[in-house]
């Protein structure tokens, strides 16, 4: 059975301090065996309708992409190849309790917190072909556009991630990447995701994708 890597992303964990947890689990990774009994994640009441791809619309730095639509954003790889990728926030789901229990077993500080999975679809539009890349510069945010505590999950079936294939596959592929977040009791629930890529205009002015 596949193993799961779990870690808190390198973000200040103020929410955990509110729950009385004295130590910060930031940057800690562990291995666990996913539960075979996990039920499908709950679907939120406010989820965008399926978005048929219509070519997408350019999403300028600092702009907001409405629910159910595709936003086109330049993407730079480490070799400075540039393409335009289109993204669509498909859903934000509350994790099934069995999945939460699996995570709590490895990160006890998650006990009592709600876990959410944001699923983003991405596809190639134009520019340089960038095979085998994973456009993962998204953060889960609340209704104010502020980052929600993120989790790094690797090999977790309930929150899978994907990358593009070879140069031919890139042209037609639609890939889905899942971004996990944890919310303390009384905290702001996820309401969208924002794209912010290092050393590009979106680093200072992220593009916001909203769920409703």
C-alpha positions as a printed Julia matrix, in Angstrom:
212×3 Matrix{Float64}:
   0.0    0.0     0.0
   1.24   3.49   -0.8
   2.64   5.58    2.02
   1.48   9.07    2.87
   3.78  11.97    3.69
   2.18  14.62    5.88
   3.58  18.0     6.88
   2.45  21.46    7.81
   3.61  23.93    5.2
   6.03  26.62    6.3
   3.37  29.07    7.46
   3.01  30.71   10.87
   0.6   28.51   12.79
  -1.3   31.13   14.75
  -4.48  29.07   14.53
  -2.84  26.2    16.37
  -1.73  28.49   19.17
  -5.37  29.38   19.71
  -6.18  25.72   20.3
  -3.6   25.47   23.08
  -0.92  23.57   21.15
   2.44  24.7    22.43
   4.69  23.26   19.76
   4.68  24.04   16.06
   4.74  21.07   13.65
   5.87  23.24   10.73
   8.04  21.49    8.17
   7.64  18.12    9.89
   7.02  15.17    7.57
   5.82  11.74    8.63
   4.81   8.49    6.95
   1.5    6.77    7.58
  -0.68   4.18    5.9
  -3.9    5.69    4.51
  -7.12   4.27    5.9
  -8.81   1.79    3.59
 -12.2    2.7     5.05
 -12.17   6.37    4.08
 -15.44   7.65    2.68
 -15.57  10.14   -0.19
 -15.03  13.74    0.9
 -18.08  15.84    1.57
 -19.13  18.25   -1.16
 -19.64  21.85   -0.01
 -22.95  23.58   -0.58
 -21.36  26.29   -2.69
 -19.41  24.6    -5.46
 -19.01  26.05   -8.96
 -20.75  24.37  -11.85
 -18.63  22.24  -14.16
 -16.78  24.65  -16.42
 -16.55  23.66  -20.07
 -13.29  25.02  -21.45
 -13.89  27.96  -23.78
 -10.3   29.08  -24.17
 -10.28  30.85  -20.82
  -9.85  34.55  -20.11
  -6.62  36.36  -19.29
  -6.27  36.77  -15.51
  -4.12  39.82  -14.81
  -2.11  40.09  -11.58
  -4.43  41.15   -8.77
  -7.58  40.04  -10.57
 -10.33  37.65   -9.43
 -11.47  34.7   -11.53
 -15.21  34.07  -10.99
 -16.54  30.69   -9.95
 -17.07  28.22  -12.75
 -14.69  29.95  -15.18
 -11.14  29.43  -16.41
  -8.35  31.96  -15.84
  -5.24  32.12  -18.05
  -1.95  32.91  -16.31
   1.67  32.88  -17.57
   3.76  30.12  -16.02
   7.57  30.12  -15.81
   9.62  27.0   -15.2
  13.11  26.87  -13.69
  14.67  27.26  -17.15
  12.63  30.43  -17.8
  10.46  28.69  -20.37
   7.11  30.48  -20.41
   3.71  29.12  -21.27
   0.16  30.22  -20.62
  -1.83  27.81  -18.49
  -5.53  27.99  -17.76
  -6.85  27.11  -14.31
 -10.28  26.38  -12.87
 -11.2   25.98   -9.2
 -13.34  22.88   -9.42
 -14.33  22.41   -5.79
 -13.51  22.89   -2.13
 -14.5   19.79   -0.18
 -14.59  19.15    3.54
 -12.56  16.03    4.24
 -14.29  12.85    5.35
 -13.84  12.07    9.02
 -11.89   8.89    8.25
  -9.34  10.94    6.33
  -9.1   13.47    9.15
  -8.54  10.65   11.63
  -5.66   9.36    9.51
  -4.02  12.77    9.58
  -4.64  13.35   13.29
  -2.91  10.06   14.06
   0.3   11.57   12.67
  -0.18  15.24   13.56
  -2.09  15.34   16.88
  -2.32  19.15   16.66
  -4.95  18.66   13.96
  -7.4   17.17   16.46
 -10.56  19.27   16.55
  -9.69  21.08   13.33
 -11.57  20.82   10.05
  -9.61  19.75    6.97
 -10.54  20.91    3.48
  -9.4   19.84    0.02
  -9.35  22.41   -2.81
  -9.21  20.88   -6.29
  -7.82  22.93   -9.18
  -7.85  21.87  -12.83
  -5.08  23.11  -15.13
  -4.44  22.89  -18.87
  -2.01  24.21  -21.47
  -3.1   27.12  -23.66
  -0.06  28.47  -25.51
   3.67  29.17  -25.39
   6.53  26.83  -24.55
   5.66  23.21  -23.91
   6.77  22.28  -20.41
   6.54  18.49  -20.07
   6.43  16.8   -16.67
   5.82  20.05  -14.8
   3.38  20.55  -11.94
   1.91  24.06  -11.7
   1.41  24.08   -7.93
   1.76  27.74   -6.98
  -1.65  27.91   -5.32
  -2.55  28.61   -1.69
  -5.94  28.03   -0.08
  -7.45  31.32    1.16
 -10.45  32.52    3.12
 -13.09  35.01    2.01
 -10.7   37.88    2.81
  -8.02  36.43    0.55
  -5.82  35.5     3.52
  -3.98  32.19    3.51
  -5.48  29.31    5.44
  -3.11  26.93    7.25
  -1.94  24.54    4.53
  -0.92  20.9     4.7
   1.48  19.06    2.41
   0.09  15.63    1.55
   1.96  13.2    -0.68
   0.47   9.88   -1.72
  -2.93  10.54   -0.14
  -5.72   9.19   -2.36
  -8.31  11.59   -0.96
  -6.21  14.58   -2.06
  -4.2   13.58   -5.15
  -1.93  15.73   -7.27
  -0.79  15.37  -10.85
   1.75  16.72  -13.32
   1.78  17.11  -17.07
   3.08  14.3   -19.26
   5.37  14.48  -22.26
   5.29  17.21  -24.92
   2.46  15.6   -26.87
   0.35  14.93  -23.79
   0.76  18.47  -22.48
  -1.16  19.85  -25.46
  -4.42  18.12  -24.55
  -4.15  17.15  -20.88
  -6.34  18.46  -18.09
  -4.66  17.76  -14.76
  -6.04  18.17  -11.24
  -4.05  19.18   -8.18
  -5.42  19.06   -4.66
  -4.44  21.56   -1.96
  -5.17  20.68    1.68
  -5.92  23.17    4.44
  -6.77  22.97    8.14
  -9.09  25.32   10.04
  -9.29  25.68   13.82
 -12.71  25.96   15.51
 -14.16  29.37   14.78
 -11.63  30.04   12.04
 -12.36  31.32    8.56
 -13.23  28.48    6.2
 -11.65  28.23    2.74
 -13.39  30.3     0.09
 -10.94  30.06   -2.79
  -7.34  29.72   -3.87
  -4.79  32.26   -5.01
  -2.01  31.87   -7.54
   1.29  33.5    -6.58
   4.43  32.46   -8.46
   7.87  33.54   -7.29
   9.67  36.19   -9.34
   6.61  37.01  -11.44
   4.09  39.88  -11.13
   1.7   37.55   -9.3
   4.17  37.22   -6.42
   3.09  40.68   -5.23
  -0.39  40.66   -6.79
  -1.83  37.13   -6.66
  -4.69  35.99   -8.85
  -7.7   34.92   -6.78
 -10.01  32.06   -7.79
 -13.26  32.05   -5.8
 -15.68  29.21   -5.11
 -18.86  31.31   -5.29
